[in-house]
């Protein structure tokens, strides 16, 4: 579990939601934008609730570990929603099977500066 600090308030959420929120906040800010998002949190009386945040330019978000003894709630659906956001950074690498007929020693020649064809 992690504490997420935003606008002077601290809320608790799962590691995957906090990580996804940080990544998305940076990506939105990188685009010079701000957007409203909602994340599930655990309140001080251990109830599940929703927190509404504006992320992006001018909105600082801090995520820090917190000691948690109870069972961690399953907020994976919320982490997936954040990761599905149009600005969430996704890796552009794809796996390519080696050519079985090639006369080489199995070495792969990667050129990350050249775009790949789909």
N, C-alpha and C positions, 0 to 999 in steps of 0.2 A: 504494500500500500504506500501511497505517496500523498504528501500535502501539496496542494497547488495554491500558491499565493497570487492573488489578483486584486488590484485596487485596494490594498490594505486588508483584505479578508483572506482567510485560509479555509480551504475545504479539503476533504479527503476523498480520493478516488483510487482506482486500481493502477498498477504500474503501466499496463498497456494503454489505458485511457490517457494518463498523464504524458507518456512518451509521445503518443499520437497527437495530443494537443500541442505539445511543444514544437514538434515537427511542422504541424499545420500552421501554427502561429508564425513561425519563422518564414514559411513559404508565402503566406498571405502578405506579411510585411515586406518581403523581398519584391513582391509585385506592386508595392506602394498602395495596398488596399487595406481595408478593415472589414470584417464580417462577423455576424452574430452566430454563435454556436451554443449548443446545449450539451452538457455532460452529466452523467449520473454521479452522484456523490453519496457518501455515508455521513449522516449528521452526528452530532455529539451524543445523541441517544440511540445510536446504531440503527437508524432507519434510513432507507434509501429515498433520495430526493433528487431533484434536477437543479443544476446551476446554469444560469444563462450568462454568457460572457461575450464581450466583443474582443476579437483577436485581430492582430495585424499591426499596422503602423500605429505607434504611440501607446500600445497596450502591452505592458510588461507582464510576463507570466513566469513564475518560478516554481519548479517542481523539486521537492526534497523528500528523501525517505522518511518514513515514520514507523515507529514500532507498532506492530499489530499482532495481537494474540488470537483474535477470532478468525473464523473461516473467511477467506477473501470472497467477496461477492463476484458473480460472473457478469462483468460489464463488457464482455468481448464484442457484443453487438454495437456498443457505442464506439469502441476503438475502430471497428470496421467502418462505421459511418464516417468517422473523421478521416480515415484512410481513403475512403471513396470520394472525398471532396475533390473537385476538379483541380485544385491547386496543390494537393498533397504530393510531395516529391516521390516519384516512382523510379526505380532502377530501369534503365533502358537496355540492359544486356539481355541477350537471349541465347539459349544453348543451341549449338550447331553440331550435328553428328559428323564425325570425320569421314572422309571419302575412303572407302575400303580399297579402291583401286589406285589410290595415290602412291607414288614412289617417294615416300619421305620417312623420316625416323619417328613420326608421331608428334613432332613439334607443332605447336599452334602459333601462327603469326597473327597477333592481335594488333589492329590499328584503331585505337579508340578515337582518333580524330576524324576518321572517315565514317559517314553515315552508312547504316546497313540497309539492305533492301528487304522489304517484307515479303 
